[in-house]
Amino acid sequence: MQRFRLLFQIFSTIIFLLTVCLPVQAQTNSIANPGFETDLSGWAKAFGRPGVWSPVDAGGSGVSGSALLGNEGTGDGVVPFVLVQCFEFEGAGLVEWGGDLLIPGGQPSGTQAFIFLEPFDNSTCFGNPIDGLISTASSQVGDWNSVSKTITTPSETLSVRVSLGVLKPFGEMADAEAYFDNIFLVLPDSPPVIPPPDPPPTEGFEVNPSMSASWFNPAESGHGIMIHLFDENTAWMCWFTFELTGEPTWICAVGTIIGDTIVFEDAFTVEGGAFPPNFDQDMIVEIPWGTIVIVFTGCNEGSMTWTTSAPGFTSGSMPLVRLGTAWGLSCP
């Protein structure tokens, strides 16, 4: 009788594993290098932002590690993406993502680690996501925290992007960092990883002094940008545009030139001014706005993509065409 009961228990356990565990195991993680075994391979690093491999592992393994990502500069309420992966995925479907997050001690109060998912209506994760940023996050300090989220993607979805980053409080000057491990993305068909989301640069073209000019979107005449190159590494821009309510706004920034691209990480607006003779410089306040990236495909055309969470604005992109140039600066 005891032998029969033992065999019955074993048989019942096998049936349970077949009916419960196998469907879970059949769900494939689409993320490349999800556990950061020895490096950050498989992930695209955005704009050279701070991110390194670390031997600290969520499971305490001595042969694996994690990604240690940072947020430097003054906190502006926007999470700078550090590591990203893009996946082709078409149509509506149930998507789940998450991972293990750790905020080490000594970080600024309010530091959070974020895992974002963004659906796009193109196959390369470029431009403005369909539903904006959808996130799962942790603010737990000193201990690993497993987080996850599930959504149904919109029917027009053609790709989804997973992005990792660290948020610190608005106005915080001290650097913040967090660990990321065991990142997962479960798609119904587990499509393969495709190249990083940023469009490939035009081979051989580089930003040159003639790019100091006025630029605009011909389909939206009435707003545009001015760009001035200080030297081969640094540029200034100001976007003369409007809030969603129609109020005129200047969005300005100093950026870094990288090949055919200028990255403006800390764009800002200002408030507190008054028309002369009532102008008082001490009343001007800079308001962090977001990030602007301009990619040039030639001396006379390019595209601009921006990410912002500032009230009165939305993230997006648009083509750019040269409107005018400085006297004496011709394209080589």
C-alpha positions as CSV (number, residue, x, y, z in Angstrom):
1,M,0.0,0.0,0.0
2,Q,2.8,2.5,0.9
3,R,4.5,1.6,-2.4
4,F,1.3,2.3,-4.3
5,R,0.8,5.7,-2.5
6,L,4.4,6.6,-3.4
7,L,3.9,5.7,-7.1
8,F,0.6,7.7,-7.1
9,Q,2.4,10.8,-5.7
10,I,5.1,10.5,-8.2
11,F,2.6,10.1,-11.0
12,S,0.6,13.1,-9.8
13,T,3.7,15.3,-9.6
14,I,4.6,14.4,-13.2
15,I,1.1,15.2,-14.4
16,F,1.2,18.6,-12.6
17,L,4.5,19.4,-14.2
18,L,3.2,18.6,-17.7
19,T,0.0,20.6,-17.3
20,V,1.3,23.6,-15.4
21,C,5.1,24.0,-15.9
22,L,5.5,23.2,-19.5
23,P,3.4,26.1,-20.8
24,V,5.5,28.5,-18.8
25,Q,8.7,27.1,-20.1
26,A,7.3,27.3,-23.7
27,Q,7.3,31.1,-23.4
28,T,10.5,32.2,-24.9
29,N,12.5,35.3,-23.7
30,S,13.2,37.4,-26.8
31,I,15.9,39.5,-25.1
32,A,19.5,38.9,-26.2
33,N,21.9,38.5,-23.2
34,P,19.1,39.0,-20.6
35,G,21.3,38.1,-17.6
36,F,24.4,40.1,-18.6
37,E,26.5,37.0,-18.2
38,T,29.9,38.5,-19.0
39,D,29.2,41.9,-20.7
40,L,26.6,44.2,-22.3
41,S,26.6,42.4,-25.7
42,G,23.3,42.3,-27.5
43,W,22.3,45.7,-26.2
44,A,22.6,49.0,-28.1
45,K,24.0,51.8,-25.9
46,A,22.2,55.1,-26.4
47,F,24.4,58.2,-27.0
48,G,27.3,57.0,-24.9
49,R,25.4,57.4,-21.7
50,P,26.9,55.8,-18.5
51,G,26.5,52.1,-18.5
52,V,28.9,49.3,-17.6
53,W,28.9,45.6,-16.9
54,S,29.1,44.7,-13.2
55,P,29.9,41.4,-11.4
56,V,26.9,42.0,-9.0
57,D,24.3,39.3,-9.9
58,A,20.7,39.2,-8.8
59,G,21.0,35.5,-8.0
60,G,24.4,35.8,-6.3
61,S,26.1,33.9,-9.1
62,G,29.9,34.1,-9.2
63,V,29.9,33.5,-13.0
64,S,27.4,36.1,-14.1
65,G,26.6,39.7,-13.5
66,S,24.4,42.7,-14.3
67,A,24.3,46.1,-16.0
68,L,25.1,49.1,-13.8
69,L,23.5,52.1,-15.4
70,G,23.7,55.8,-14.4
71,N,22.0,59.2,-14.7
72,E,24.5,62.1,-14.7
73,G,23.9,65.8,-14.7
74,T,21.0,67.7,-13.2
75,G,17.8,65.7,-12.8
76,D,15.1,66.9,-15.3
77,G,12.3,64.4,-14.7
78,V,13.2,62.5,-17.8
79,V,14.7,59.0,-17.9
80,P,17.7,58.9,-20.2
81,F,17.7,55.6,-22.1
82,V,21.0,53.8,-21.6
83,L,20.5,50.3,-23.1
84,V,17.9,49.4,-25.7
85,Q,16.8,46.4,-27.9
86,C,14.3,46.5,-30.8
87,F,12.1,43.7,-32.0
88,E,9.9,43.3,-35.0
89,F,6.4,42.4,-33.9
90,E,3.3,42.9,-36.0
91,G,-0.2,43.6,-34.8
92,A,-2.1,43.3,-31.5
93,G,-0.8,40.8,-29.0
94,L,-0.2,40.1,-25.4
95,V,3.3,41.2,-24.4
96,E,5.0,40.8,-21.0
97,W,8.3,42.4,-19.9
98,G,10.2,43.0,-16.7
99,G,13.4,42.0,-14.8
100,D,15.3,42.3,-11.5
101,L,16.2,45.8,-10.4
102,L,18.5,47.0,-7.6
103,I,19.1,50.6,-6.3
104,P,22.2,50.5,-4.2
105,G,22.5,52.5,-1.0
106,G,23.8,56.1,-1.2
107,Q,21.7,57.2,-4.2
108,P,19.7,60.4,-4.2
109,S,16.4,60.1,-2.5
110,G,13.7,59.2,-5.1
111,T,16.0,57.4,-7.5
112,Q,14.1,54.8,-9.6
113,A,15.1,52.1,-12.0
114,F,12.9,51.8,-15.1
115,I,12.2,49.2,-17.8
116,F,10.3,50.8,-20.7
117,L,8.3,49.2,-23.5
118,E,7.3,51.2,-26.6
119,P,5.3,50.0,-29.6
120,F,6.0,51.6,-33.0
121,D,4.1,51.7,-36.3
122,N,7.4,51.0,-38.2
123,S,9.8,48.0,-38.2
124,T,12.8,49.8,-36.8
125,C,11.6,51.4,-33.5
126,F,12.2,54.9,-34.9
127,G,10.3,58.1,-34.2
128,N,7.3,58.5,-31.9
129,P,5.9,55.4,-30.2
130,I,2.2,54.7,-30.7
131,D,1.2,54.7,-27.1
132,G,4.1,56.6,-25.6
133,L,6.3,55.2,-22.8
134,I,4.9,52.2,-20.9
135,S,7.0,51.3,-17.9
136,T,7.6,49.1,-15.0
137,A,9.9,50.4,-12.3
138,S,11.4,49.9,-8.8
139,S,12.4,52.4,-6.1
140,Q,13.5,49.7,-3.6
141,V,16.9,50.4,-2.1
142,G,19.4,47.8,-1.0
143,D,17.5,44.7,-2.3
144,W,16.8,43.2,-5.6
145,N,13.2,43.7,-6.7
146,S,11.5,41.7,-9.5
147,V,9.1,43.7,-11.6
148,S,6.9,42.9,-14.6
149,K,4.0,44.3,-16.7
150,T,1.7,43.0,-19.4
151,I,0.0,44.9,-22.2
152,T,-1.8,44.3,-25.4
153,T,-0.1,46.1,-28.2
154,P,-2.1,48.3,-30.7
155,S,-3.1,46.7,-34.0
156,E,-0.9,48.9,-36.0
157,T,2.3,47.8,-34.1
158,L,5.2,46.8,-36.3
159,S,8.0,46.7,-33.7
160,V,8.6,47.1,-30.0
161,R,11.5,48.5,-28.1
162,V,12.8,47.6,-24.6
163,S,14.8,50.4,-22.9
164,L,16.6,50.6,-19.5
165,G,17.3,53.8,-17.6
166,V,17.5,55.5,-14.2
167,L,15.4,58.4,-13.0
168,K,16.4,60.8,-10.3
169,P,14.4,63.7,-8.8
170,F,14.0,67.0,-10.7
171,G,16.8,69.4,-9.9
172,E,19.0,66.7,-8.2
173,M,22.7,67.4,-9.0
174,A,24.2,64.2,-7.6
175,D,24.7,61.2,-10.0
176,A,22.4,58.2,-9.6
177,E,22.8,54.6,-10.6
178,A,21.0,51.2,-10.5
179,Y,21.6,47.6,-11.4
180,F,19.6,45.6,-14.0
181,D,19.5,41.9,-14.4
182,N,17.4,39.0,-15.9
183,I,15.5,41.3,-18.3
184,F,12.8,39.5,-20.2
185,L,10.4,40.2,-23.0
186,V,7.8,37.5,-23.9
187,L,6.2,38.0,-27.3
188,P,3.6,35.6,-28.8
189,D,5.9,34.4,-31.5
190,S,9.3,35.4,-30.0
191,P,10.6,37.3,-33.1
192,P,14.3,37.7,-33.5
193,V,16.3,40.8,-32.5
194,I,16.7,43.4,-35.2
195,P,19.4,46.1,-35.4
196,P,19.4,49.0,-32.9
197,P,16.6,51.6,-33.4
198,D,18.6,54.5,-34.6
199,P,18.7,54.8,-38.4
200,P,22.1,54.1,-40.0
201,P,24.2,57.2,-40.8
202,T,24.9,58.1,-44.4
203,E,28.3,56.6,-45.1
204,G,31.1,59.2,-45.2
205,F,29.0,62.3,-44.3
206,E,29.9,64.4,-41.3
207,V,28.6,67.5,-39.7
208,N,30.6,70.5,-41.1
209,P,30.7,74.3,-40.5
210,S,28.1,74.9,-43.2
211,M,25.5,73.3,-41.0
212,S,25.4,76.6,-39.0
213,A,22.1,77.6,-40.6
214,S,18.3,77.9,-40.3
215,W,16.4,74.7,-40.7
216,F,12.6,73.8,-40.9
217,N,10.1,71.2,-41.9
218,P,8.6,72.3,-45.3
219,A,5.3,70.7,-44.4
220,E,5.0,72.9,-41.2
221,S,6.3,76.3,-42.2
222,G,6.0,78.7,-39.2
223,H,8.4,77.1,-36.8
224,G,12.0,76.0,-37.2
225,I,15.4,75.8,-35.6
226,M,18.7,77.7,-35.8
227,I,22.0,75.8,-35.4
228,H,25.4,77.3,-34.7
229,L,28.6,75.2,-34.5
230,F,31.1,76.4,-32.0
231,D,33.8,74.0,-33.0
232,E,34.1,70.4,-34.4
233,N,32.7,68.9,-31.2
234,T,30.1,71.4,-29.9
235,A,26.9,73.0,-31.3
236,W,24.1,75.3,-30.1
237,M,20.5,75.2,-31.3
238,C,17.3,77.0,-30.6
239,W,13.9,75.8,-31.8
240,F,11.3,78.6,-32.2
241,T,8.0,76.7,-31.9
242,F,4.8,76.6,-29.9
243,E,3.3,74.6,-27.0
244,L,0.2,72.4,-27.6
245,T,-1.9,75.3,-26.5
246,G,-0.4,77.7,-29.1
247,E,1.8,79.7,-26.8
248,P,5.2,80.6,-28.5
249,T,8.2,78.8,-27.0
250,W,11.9,78.7,-27.4
251,I,13.6,75.3,-26.8
252,C,17.4,75.7,-26.7
253,A,20.4,73.5,-25.9
254,V,24.1,72.9,-26.3
255,G,24.9,69.6,-27.9
256,T,27.7,67.2,-28.9
257,I,28.7,66.5,-32.5
258,I,29.2,62.8,-33.4
259,G,29.8,62.1,-37.1
260,D,26.6,63.0,-38.9
261,T,24.6,63.5,-35.7
262,I,24.2,66.3,-33.0
263,V,22.9,65.1,-29.7
264,F,21.3,67.8,-27.4
265,E,20.8,65.9,-24.1
266,D,19.7,68.8,-21.9
267,A,17.4,71.0,-23.9
268,F,15.6,73.7,-21.9
269,T,13.0,76.5,-22.0
270,V,13.0,79.7,-20.0
271,E,10.5,81.7,-18.1
272,G,10.4,84.8,-16.0
273,G,11.4,87.3,-18.6
274,A,9.9,90.7,-19.5
275,F,10.2,92.9,-22.6
276,P,12.8,95.7,-22.4
277,P,13.1,98.1,-20.6
278,N,11.6,95.8,-17.9
279,F,13.9,92.9,-18.6
280,D,15.7,91.5,-15.6
281,Q,18.3,88.8,-16.1
282,D,18.0,87.6,-12.5
283,M,14.4,86.7,-13.1
284,I,15.2,84.2,-15.9
285,V,14.7,80.6,-14.9
286,E,15.8,77.6,-17.1
287,I,13.2,74.8,-17.2
288,P,14.6,71.3,-18.3
289,W,12.7,70.1,-21.3
290,G,14.2,66.9,-22.7
291,T,16.5,65.5,-25.4
292,I,16.8,66.4,-29.1
293,V,18.8,64.4,-31.7
294,I,19.5,65.7,-35.2
295,V,20.8,63.3,-37.9
296,F,22.0,64.8,-41.2
297,T,21.9,62.9,-44.4
298,G,23.5,65.7,-46.4
299,C,24.3,69.4,-46.2
300,N,20.7,70.4,-46.9
301,E,18.6,67.8,-45.3
302,G,18.2,65.6,-42.1
303,S,15.8,64.6,-39.4
304,M,15.1,65.6,-35.8
305,T,13.8,63.4,-33.1
306,W,12.9,64.6,-29.6
307,T,11.9,63.0,-26.3
308,T,10.2,65.1,-23.6
309,S,7.8,64.8,-20.6
310,A,7.5,68.5,-20.1
311,P,3.9,69.7,-19.7
312,G,2.4,71.1,-22.9
313,F,4.6,69.0,-25.3
314,T,4.8,65.5,-26.7
315,S,7.7,63.4,-28.0
316,G,8.1,63.1,-31.8
317,S,10.1,63.6,-34.9
318,M,10.2,65.5,-38.2
319,P,12.3,66.0,-41.4
320,L,14.5,69.0,-41.7
321,V,15.5,71.1,-44.7
322,R,18.0,74.0,-44.8
323,L,16.1,77.3,-45.0
324,G,19.2,79.5,-45.1
325,T,22.9,79.6,-44.2
326,A,25.6,81.9,-43.0
327,W,27.4,84.0,-45.6
328,G,30.6,82.4,-46.8
329,L,29.8,78.9,-45.5
330,S,29.4,76.5,-48.3
331,C,29.0,72.7,-48.1
332,P,32.3,70.9,-48.9
